[in-house]
Amino acid sequence: MKAIIFDFDGTLADTLPICFYAFQTVFKEFDNIDVTTDEVKAMFGPSETGIIRENLTDPNHIKAIELYYEKYNERHRELVLDNKEINDLLLFLKSEGYKLGIVTGKAKRSLFISLEHLNMNDLFDVIITGDDVNNPKPHPEGVNKALEQLAVKNNETVFLGDSNADILAGNQANVFTVGVNWLPNYQTPEFSVKPNQMNSRVDEFKQSLTSN
């Protein structure tokens, strides 16, 4: 294996609480409705801007999107905690010479807010966001773009994610898929699409790499 590609929300960072908070604030402010975390999860797929444009009744999408980013940034340090195990894993993979990538449905702007807060800016060789693709996961476009930019083959690559959409995208790109539920909040309690490997602890994944 030469490259390890990660989903972001719920895989590399426990960002679902800040996503929920920001979306719930926007829907309350603009549509005056209280959306549940499950209702927010059901909207996932497009980037945050796409979610707002597709689901918000109020036509003032530009203002709503700005409020989303404001709220996302405002309470990020409070709601998204550093994870030493994830940080150590990324540094270990870098030191072992793996190429690292992110393929996420997030918009570039929110991803970079998160990377900045979590001091992950300089760790990745490729980043593909929801803004960079025409077809979000479960379509394999993002994973295929990452493979191309990393100049690696699909049989040299692992893709890790916490949702069925991640595993489907990885399967369709013919890469080795790892389903993870190692953070406090993740998208899929039980995968309906079977990944090649399941890991509920970060050290399990690390050990699986060193034992192969």
N, C-alpha and C positions, 0 to 999 in steps of 0.2 A: 504494500500500500504506500502510495506517495502523497495522497491528499486527503484531508479530513474537512468535510463541509458541514456546517451547522445551520439549522434553523436558529432563530434568535429568541423570540418571546417564549418563555416556558422551557427553553432548552439551554441557552447560555445565560439567561438572566431571568429572575423572577419578576418580570415586568407586567404580568397580567393585572395585579392590583392597581398599578398606575394607569394602565389602559382602561380598566373598568371605571376608575374614578373620573378620568378625563371625558370618556364617552357619556357617562351618567350626568356629569355636569352640563355637557353640551345639550343633551336631549331634554334635560329639565329646563335649561335656560331658553332654548329656542322653540321646543314643541310642548313644553310644560307637561312632560310625561316622565314617570319613573321607570327606567328600564332595569331589569334584573341582570345579574352577571351572566346568567344562561342566555338571556336574550341578546346580550352583547356578543357572547361567544358564537351564537348562531349567525351573526353578521360577518364573522371573520372570513377572510379570503382575499378581498381587495385590500389595498392600503387604507390607512385611516381616512385619507381624503376621499377615496372611493366609497368607503362605508358611509361617510356623512352625506356624500352626494346621492347615494342610492337609497338611504333610509330616512333622512331628515325631511319632514314635511315642509318646514319653514324654508322659503326659497333663498334666504340669505346665507348661502353655503360658505362663501369666502370668510365672512365674519365668524361663522361657526367653526371653521377649520382653524382660524387664528386662535380662537378660545381653546380649542383642543390642545394645540401646541403650548399655549400659555400654561394651562393646567398640568399638562404632561411634564413640563420642565419644573414648574413651581414646587411640586411635592415629590419629585423623583428621589431625592436623597433620603427623604423620610420613608417612602413606601417601597423603594427597591434597595435591598441591602447587598453589600458586597458579598460574594461567595468565594471563600478561600479555596475550596476544592476545585471549583471551575477555573479560577485564576491559575492555580498550580497546574491543572491539566493543560491549559493553553500554553503556559511557559514550558512545560515538559515536552509537549508536541513540537514546539518551535525548536527546542534544544536538540530534539531527535531528528530534525531536518524535514518534518512534514510541511507541505504547503497547506495553509489554512484558509478557509473561505466561509462566508455567510451567504445563505440564500433565504431571504425573508420576504414575507408579504408586506412588512412595514414600509412606510414611506421613508425616503432617505433622511428627511429632516428629523423625524422622531428617533430613527436609529442612531443618528449621529449625536443627538442629545444624550441618549443612553450610553453610547460608547465613551463620550466625554465624561459623564458622571462616574462611570465604572472604570475609567482609566484603561480602556481596551483599544484605544485609537490605533495603535501601531502594531497590532498583533496579526492582522489579516492580509493575505496576499490578494484576495479578491472579495468584493462585496457586491452582491446583486440584491436590490431592493424591489419593492412593488412598483416603484417608478421606472424600473429598468426593463420591465417585461410587458408584453401585450396580454399574456395569459398567465394569471396567478396559479400557484399550486392549487389543485393537484396536477396541473399541466407541468410537464418536465422542462419547459422553456428556461426557467431560472437555473436549474441544475445543469442543463446542457450549456448555457452561457458560461457558467462558472468553470466547467470542464475545459471549455475552449480557451478561456482567458488564463487558466492555470497551466494549459498545455499538458494535460494528463488524460489518460484513457479511462473509460468507465470502470474497467476491471482493476484499476489502481486507486479507486476512490471509495470512501465511506461517506454516507450522508446520515446525519443524526437529526431526529425531530420528535416532537411530542404530540403530533396529530396524525390522523389518518391521511390528511392531505399531503403531509411530508412524506409518508411512506409510499403513497401512490406516486408522487412525483419522482422519488428515488427509484422505485421499481420501473417506471416507464423510461427513466434515463439509464436503466441497466447498471446501477451502482449498488454496492452493498449497503443495505439499510439497517439502521439501528433505532429502535423505538426507545425513548427515554421517558421516565417519570421520576426523575431524581431531584426535582425542585418542589417546593411546597405547593406551587400552583402550576398546573399543566392543562393542556386542552383536552386530551383524550384519556379518560380513566381506563378504558379498555379498547385496544385496537381491533377494529373489524377487518383491517387489512394486515396480514401477518408480516412483520418485519423479519429480516434475516436473523436479527439478534435483538434481545430485550435487555435493557440495563436500568435497574432502579437505584444504582449507586454509581457515582463517578469513578470510584476506584475499580469497580468491576470492568468498566470499559477500558480503563488504562491497562488492567491486567490482561484483558483479552488481546490487546495490541502487542504486549510484550511476550505473550505466550505463543503467538502465531509465528 
